Amino acid sequence: MWDKLRNISIWQWILLLLSVILLIGELDDLGDFKVFYYASIDLLENGKNIYLIKYGDGYNYFYGLFFAISIYPLTVFSVDVANVIWTLLNFALMLATLKILLEWSGFWKLNKKQQVIFGFILTILSYQYVKDNLHNSQVTFLIVFIFIQGLKWITEKKNLQGSLLLGFGIAMKLFPIVLLPYLFYRKWFLAGVLTLVCTAFFYIAPTFFIGFENNTSQLKSQVELLSLNNDRHILDAEEADFYCLSNWCTTLLIEDVPSAKLDYKRNIADVSLDTLKTVQNLFRLFFVALTLIVIKWPPFVTISNHRRLLYEVSYILAIIPLIFPHQQFYSYFMAIPAFVFVLEDLVRNHGSTSVFRKILFVLCFLLFSIYLLIGEWIPIYHHFKLIIYASFILIGLLLTVKDNSEDQ
């Protein structure tokens, strides 16, 4: 044991210390957990339709019914104690995900100096996203864990475990549904079918707790709340710190945006809602179509190479906060796997990387971490949606990584 401790480098000790300080500092912030907590009580104890209730300062519960049921055991504790448990669990999931990402990217094959550089850059870039997720008690760590661990199990032939995890994730927040066509494309047919079955199970299971009619009624309310045809998701401008393609298009194509807090001009046109919706969907289709470049032709070819798998799933994760509406700053923790892949490639091939690519990387790094580095102008960053442009650069860097198919 002591030999292992002696082998830990200085930057790893510093990272551990920062993690402990960060975790302790965020344990008393309830964030969205209070919405999960009280929605769970309203569902199972009060028999209410949790999608029709405004919680806290007017927030909706958007997640699945089974997720609310899975939160219920925590309600035996006070909301403050339950939040501490939730925060610790999410932090553990984040660390478990990071462990897989480092293994898949080839980090442990870098030399000591390269590992230190990699760790330093990744720590600075990810710090604010980790902090904000903990502060707001979000499910982003859980979502990324579901993606990575679910696929890990599937590649290890543990199809039932992986499918259960993905099915739970789809029923919880829909995001992992983007992996369903990917599973079939990669010839993991059994995993794809099992994921469909598990998803159906997690949608039906609440019937045993709240009854068939109540379950059906609440699912209809959830569909209406999440519908892309809902005007709130077209403008997607309820808050200034929304970051997604729908909100970005709104800031560029609508002159009078209700959530705008600054007078700086940012729109280049003023169009109707129908035109805005069309443009938003065209951008979504563009990024979805780019997936075909990432996963390549022909279909139905199974892969077992972890580095290649990371390349593909990191792109899928990176576009999720872009294509789905109502995303905020902390959602871009989902871009961290893509950043890990791009960063490992740059550190390993630093000598042969072009100056232009290095400049793009530095710009991407600064835009992603500017909220931490220069926090006094955050309202301006919100106003001009800087993270969206950082995501565009990151995706460009990811797509142009030359060596994305071999373990290093």
N, C-alpha and C positions, 0 to 999 in steps of 0.2 A: 504493500500500500504506500509506504513512504517513498519507495523508489519511483512509483508513478507520480506522486506529488512533486518530487524533485525534477521530473521531466517536463512539468508544465512551464511554459515560457512566460516571460514577464507580461506580454500583451494579453495572454489568456487570464492571468491573475487580475489584470486591470479590467478586462471585460467582465469577469465574474463579479468584481467589486461594484462596477457600474450597474450591473444587472440587479444586484441585491439592493443597492441604493434606490434604483428606479422602481423596483417592485414594492419596497416598503413605502415609498412616497405615494404610490397609487392605490394602496389597499383600501383607503377610506373613501374613494370616489365611486359612487354608485353608477353613474352613467346610465346606459340603457338597461343595465341589469334590473333596475327597479321596474322597468316595463315588463321584462320577462317574468319577474317575481309576482307582480300583482296580476298580470294576465293569467298566469297559472292558477292563482287563487280564484279569480273571477270565473275561469272555465270550469274548474272541478268542484269548487265549493259554492259559488253563487249562481252557476248555470247561465252566465251571460254570454252574449256573442262578443268575443274579444276583439273582433275586427271593426266593431262599431263604436268602440270606446276610445276616448282620448286620454292618454296617461301623462302624468307629470305636467309639462308645459305645452300640452297639445300634441303629443306624439302618438302615432298609431303603432299597433303591434302588427308587423308584417310577416312574421315567421309561421312555420307550420304548427298544426295542433299537437302533433306528437312531441315536438320540441317543448311546447308549453307543459305537456304532461311529464316529460323527462326532467323538467326543472322542479316539478312539484315536491319531490323529496327534500329539496333544500328549504322549503317553506316551513319545515319544523324548527328552523332557526330564525332569528330576527333577520331582516333584510340586510343589515350591516354585516352580520356574521356570514350569511349566505354569500354575500358579495365577495368576502375575503376568500372563501372556498372556490368560488367561480374564477376569481382572478388568479389564484395559485394554479388551478387546473389549466387555464388558458396559457399561463406562462410555461408550464411544463409541456404543453402541446407545441408551443413555439420552439422550445429547445429541441424537442424530439424531431420536429420538421427540419430544423437547422442541421441536425446531425445527418439526416438523410441527404439533404442538399449538398453538404460538404463531401459526403462519400460519392455521390453521383457525379459531381462536377469535376472530381479529380484533385480536390484541394490538398488531400493528404500526400499527393505525389509531388507537390511543389516543395522546393527547398525551404529551409527555415526563414531566410530573408524574404522570400516571396510570400510565405504564409503570414509573416508579420505585416507586410504591406497590404495584403488582401484583407486581413482582419481589421486593420486600422481603417481602411476605406469603407468596408462594409459596416463597421460599427457606427461611424459618423453618419452614413447615409440612412441606415435603418433605425437609428436611435429615436427620432421623432415619431416615426410610424409605430414603433413598439410602444412608446410612451402614450401616444394618443389612443391606441387600441386598449391599453390597460386603463387609461383614464376614463374612457367612454364605455368600458365594459362591453366591447364589441365581440362578434363571433368570427372575425376575420381569421384569427389564429386557427380556430376550429375548422373553418372552411379550407384553408390551405393545407392543414393536416389531413383532412378527408381526401383531398385530391392526391397528395403525395403518398400517404400511407396506403390509401385504397389501391392505387396503381402498383405500389410496391408489392402488396399482397398478391395482386393478380398476376404480376410477372413471376412471382414465386409459386404459382399454381394454387394459391390459397384463395380460390375464387369466391367461396361463400363469405369469408371474412371481408374481402375487398368489396364485394357486392352489397353486403349489409351496411358497410360504412358509407358507400356511395349512395345507396338508397335512402339512408337516414339523412344524408346531406341534401339530397334533392328534395325530400319532403320537408326539410327544415327551411332551406332558403333558395331552392331551385337552381342556384349557380352550377352545381355539379352535373346538371342535366346536359351540359355541353359535352360531357365525356361519353355520353351514350353512343352517338354516331362514331366517335373516335374508337370506342371499344370494338365495334363491328368492323370499322375500317382496318384496324390492326389485327383482325382475325381472332379476337378474343370473344368468340361467339357465346360460349358458355357464360362468361362473366357478364356479357351484355344482357343475355336473357335473364340471368339471376338478378342483375341490377334492376331490371324492369319489374320482376316479381317482388323484390324487396321494397322497391319504391311504392308499389301498389299496397303492400302490407302496411307500410308506415302511414299511408293515407287512410287505410281502412281501420287500422288498430284503434284509433280514438273512439270508434263506435262502441267498443267494449267498456268504455269509461263514461261516455256522454250520450250514448244512444245513436241510432242510425239517422233519424230525422235531424237531430241537433248537429251531428257531424256534417251531414249534407248541406244544411243551411249555412253553417260557418264556412265551409269550403267555397260556397257560392259568394259569400261576402269577401273572402280572401281574393278570389279571382277578380272581382270587381275592383277591389282596392289596388291590385297589382297590374291591372290591364294597361297595356301601352296606349290604348285609346282614351284612357283617362286624361283629361286636360292637364291635370297637375303633373303628369309624366311627360307631356309634350313640351310644355314650357320648362318644367323641371327647375324652377327658379324660386322655390320657397325660401331657400337660404342662400346667402352669398357664397358659402363654402362648398357648394355642390360641384363635383368634378366628374363629368362624363360627357359623352358625345352629344347627348340631347341638350345638356346645359350649355356646352361650348357653342353649339349651333345657335342656341337662343341668344347668347351674348353677341354673336356676330351678325345675326339676321333679324333681331327684334330691337327696336330703338328704345322702347319704354319697358324695362325689365323691373318688376316690383321689388326684387331683393337687392337691386343695385344700391350700394351705400356711398359710392364715389361718383363724382361728376365727369370723370375722364371718359372721353368717347372711345368706344371699342367696337361698335357695330359698323359693318360695311354695307348694310342694306336694311330694309324694313319690309318684311314679307308677311303674308297671311299664315295662319296656323296650319292650314293644309299644306302649303308650300314648305313650311318649316318641318312638318312631319315627314314629308317626302325626302328632304335633304338629310334629315337625321337617319332615316332608314337606309338611304344610299350609302352613307358613311358606315353604318353597321354592316351592311352587306359587303362592303369593301374589305373590312378587317376580318370578317368571317371567311371571305374568299381567299385571303392571304394564308389561311390555315392550310390550304391545299399545297402552297409552296413549301410550307414548313414540313408537313407530313409526307409529301412527295407522292408520286405515282410509280408503280401501280398500287391499287388497294389490296387488302387482304394479305398483307405481308407482316408476319409477327416479328417484333423486335425484342431482344433481351438485353441490348446494350444500354446500360444505365445513363451514360452520357447523352446518347441519342434520345432516350426517354425524357431526360430533364429538358433538353432543347425543345422538344415538342410540347410537353405539358407546361413549361414556363411561358411559352407564347400564348397558349390557351388561357392561362391564369392572368397574363398581362393585359389581355383585351377585355376580360370580364368587367372591370370597373369602367371601361370605356363604353361598352355596348349596352350595359344594363343602366337604367335610370336611377336617380336618387342616390348616387354614390358620393361619399364625402372623402376628405383627406385620408383618413385612416384606412380606407379600402385599398389604397395603393400599396399596402403591405403585400398584396397579391402580385405586385411587380417584382418583389425581392428575388424570387427564384430566377427570373430572367436576368436580373442584375448580377446575381451570383454566377450565372453561366458566362455572361459577357465579361465580368471582372476577372474570372479565372483565366479566360482565354487571353485577355490583355496582359495580365501579370506573367503568365507562362511564356507568351510570345512577344514580350515588350520590345525586344530588339528588332524584330521583323515587322512590327506594326507600323502602318503609315502615320505620318504626322497628322494628316486630316482626320483619321480615325481617333487618334489620341485627343485631338481638339474636341471632337464630337463627344467623346466620353467625358471629358472634363466639364463640358457644357451640360451634359445630362446629369452628372454628379451634382453640379452646383444648383441646377434647377430643382432637383429632387431634395436636396438638403438645405436649401436656402432658408427654409422656415426655422431651422435650427441655427444656422450660421449667422443670418441677419434677420432676426425675428421682429424687429421694430416696424417693418413695412408689410406685415402680413395682410392687412386689408387690400393693399395694392396687388399682392400675389393672388388673392382670392378674385379680385376684380378682373384680372387679365388671364386667369386660369393657367398659371405657369406649369402646373403639374401635367396638364394635358399635353403641352409641347414637350415636356420632359419624357412623357410616355411615348410620343411619336419618335423621338430620337432613340430611346431605348429599344423600341421595336425595330427601327432601322438597323441599329447595331447588332441586334440579335439575328436578324435575317441575313446579315452579311458576314456572320462568323464563318470562316472557311472550314474549320475543322469541327464539325458538329456530329460526327458519326462514330468516332473511335474513342475508346477509353484511353486515358493518358496515364 
